Amino acid sequence: MSGKNACKILATSRKERDIEDALDSMSPERVWIQSRQVDDDIQLYILDRLNDDPRLKRWPASVKDEISKRLMEGAHGM
């Protein structure tokens, strides 16, 4: 599909089989980003938010460390 009436959609999700099956019929194109490839970016974003957000930067370092640790454990590259 190209031209004036073309519509492009980006769909993102976790790697779940039912989601993959539903998206298969829509498009054969896929890009996989594994957690190892994005963990550094996620960590950088978390630390930036914890240190720059006025509401969060007042918190003790131990609390920020625990928040960062828990978010990274649950992120799984997402």
Secondary structure per residue as TSV (DSSP state, phi and psi in degrees):
chain	resnum	aa	ss	phi	psi
A	1	M	-	360.0	128.1
A	2	S	-	-149.2	169.5
A	3	G	S	102.9	-165.7
A	4	K	T	-61.4	-33.8
A	5	N	T	-98.2	13.6
A	6	A	-	-70.1	142.1
A	7	C	-	-126.3	128.1
A	8	K	-	-117.9	136.8
A	9	I	-	-128.5	136.3
A	10	L	-	-110.7	122.0
A	11	A	-	-116.6	131.3
A	12	T	-	-124.0	151.0
A	13	S	-	-166.6	173.1
A	14	R	-	-74.2	164.2
A	15	K	S	-80.5	85.7
A	16	E	-	-119.4	132.9
A	17	R	H	-58.0	-43.5
A	18	D	H	-65.1	-34.8
A	19	I	H	-69.9	-43.9
A	20	E	H	-57.7	-45.1
A	21	D	H	-61.5	-41.7
A	22	A	H	-66.9	-37.7
A	23	L	H	-80.1	-21.7
A	24	D	H	-54.6	-42.0
A	25	S	T	-71.9	-17.8
A	26	M	T	-86.7	-36.5
A	27	S	-	-160.5	138.2
A	28	P	S	-82.7	-10.7
A	29	E	-	-84.1	133.0
A	30	R	-	-143.7	150.9
A	31	V	-	-130.9	124.8
A	32	W	-	-102.8	128.5
A	33	I	-	-117.7	111.0
A	34	Q	-	-82.6	155.0
A	35	S	H	-58.7	-36.3
A	36	R	H	-60.5	-31.0
A	37	Q	H	-77.9	-22.8
A	38	V	H	-116.4	-5.0
A	39	D	H	-56.7	-40.8
A	40	D	H	-62.6	-40.3
A	41	D	H	-66.7	-40.1
A	42	I	H	-63.7	-44.9
A	43	Q	H	-60.7	-44.1
A	44	L	H	-60.9	-43.6
A	45	Y	H	-63.7	-46.2
A	46	I	H	-59.2	-48.6
A	47	L	H	-62.9	-39.1
A	48	D	H	-61.2	-46.3
A	49	R	H	-64.9	-43.0
A	50	L	H	-65.8	-31.2
A	51	N	H	-93.5	-20.7
A	52	D	H	-107.4	-23.1
A	53	D	-	-73.7	123.1
A	54	P	T	-56.2	-31.7
A	55	R	T	-76.4	-24.8
A	56	L	T	-101.4	-29.7
A	57	K	T	-69.1	-14.0
A	58	R	T	-76.5	-17.2
A	59	W	S	-69.0	149.9
A	60	P	-	-61.6	151.5
A	61	A	H	-57.0	-36.5
A	62	S	H	-64.4	-37.0
A	63	V	H	-69.5	-43.9
A	64	K	H	-61.7	-40.8
A	65	D	H	-61.6	-42.3
A	66	E	H	-67.1	-41.6
A	67	I	H	-61.0	-47.9
A	68	S	H	-60.1	-45.5
A	69	K	H	-59.7	-48.2
A	70	R	H	-66.8	-40.9
A	71	L	H	-64.4	-40.3
A	72	M	H	-66.7	-38.5
A	73	E	H	-62.8	-36.2
A	74	G	H	-91.4	-11.5
A	75	A	H	-69.4	-41.9
A	76	H	T	47.8	41.5
A	77	G	T	75.3	13.4
A	78	M	-	-110.4	360.0
